[in-house]
Amino acid sequence: MSADDQYEQQNDMTSGDVPAGDSMNNDYQSRTGQSEIPVQKDDAPVEDSVDPATADSDETLARDDADAIDESNIVGGRTRGSKPSGGYREPGDEEGLPSDDGTSST
């Protein structure tokens, strides 16, 4: 068992670690004809798509990386296909600066 797995086993909340108190509040549940956006009850089951046994595996992380990278959006060249236009030149020392003719700007 990896150190990460040991840490999660020791520190993740389990059913015995749940804080006491009233966590149910169905006041916001949608009633028929009341709202355009449905709001479900607090006690409605929630689908958990994460499998704790494989969630932190190298295979899962590699698959997530592969899914996140859109290969069709990667630029092949550094200039995005533009052609050279005479090369690059360094700007001059005074280029872009206002002229200093000794008068105040205000």
Contacts in CASP RR format, 6 or more apart in sequence:
PFRMAT RR
TARGET T0000
AUTHOR 0000-0000-0000
METHOD contacts of the structure
MODEL  1
MSADDQYEQQNDMTSGDVPAGDSMNNDYQSRTGQSEIPVQKDDAPVEDSV
DPATADSDETLARDDADAIDESNIVGGRTRGSKPSGGYREPGDEEGLPSD
DGTSST
1 9 0 8 1.000
4 56 0 8 1.000
5 56 0 8 1.000
8 56 0 8 1.000
23 42 0 8 1.000
24 42 0 8 1.000
24 43 0 8 1.000
25 42 0 8 1.000
26 41 0 8 1.000
26 42 0 8 1.000
26 43 0 8 1.000
28 39 0 8 1.000
29 39 0 8 1.000
29 40 0 8 1.000
29 41 0 8 1.000
30 37 0 8 1.000
30 38 0 8 1.000
30 39 0 8 1.000
30 40 0 8 1.000
54 60 0 8 1.000
END
